[in-house]
Amino acid sequence: MPITFDDFLKVDIRVGTVVRAEPYPEARQPAFKLWVDFGPEIGERKTSAQITRHYDLEGVVGKQVVAVTNFPPKQIGKFMSEVLVLGIPDEDGEVVLLAPDKKVPDGGRMY
């Protein structure tokens, strides 16, 4: 179903840097809790991500990620997710994070 450019502009997709990561053992599927810094305009937001197959806690901290920042908060088990980090499934259906291939300023909006 086609969308208009105005529809696309409603989705606020930005880049941020993971500043903290913790295990999330209570999650139904293996996941991490992530805190992502989206720069001064948006600040730090938290989310959970099922990325344990390709990433470890130490390796994901400092990584830039792409996320939808204007969804309403969503309760994921006992954790409140404030953004949706974006990824693509690999050949086994495991998440590979979307990220810029060069360092960019946190908070930059995708266009």
Stockholm file with secondary structure:
# STOCKHOLM 1.0

chainA/1-111         MPITFDDFLKVDIRVGTVVRAEPYPEARQPAFKLWVDFGPEIGERKTSAQITRHYDLEGVVGKQVVAVTNFPPKQIGKFMSEVLVLGIPDEDGEVVLLAPDKKVPDGGRMY
#=GR chainA/1-111 SS CCCCHHHHHHSCEEEEEEEEEEECTTSSSCCEEEEEECHHHHCEEEEEECCTTTCCHHHHTTCEEEEECCSCCEEETTEEECSEECEEECTTSCEEECCCSSCCCTTCBCC
#=GC SS_cons         CCCCHHHHHHSCEEEEEEEEEEECTTSSSCCEEEEEECHHHHCEEEEEECCTTTCCHHHHTTCEEEEECCSCCEEETTEEECSEECEEECTTSCEEECCCSSCCCTTCBCC
//
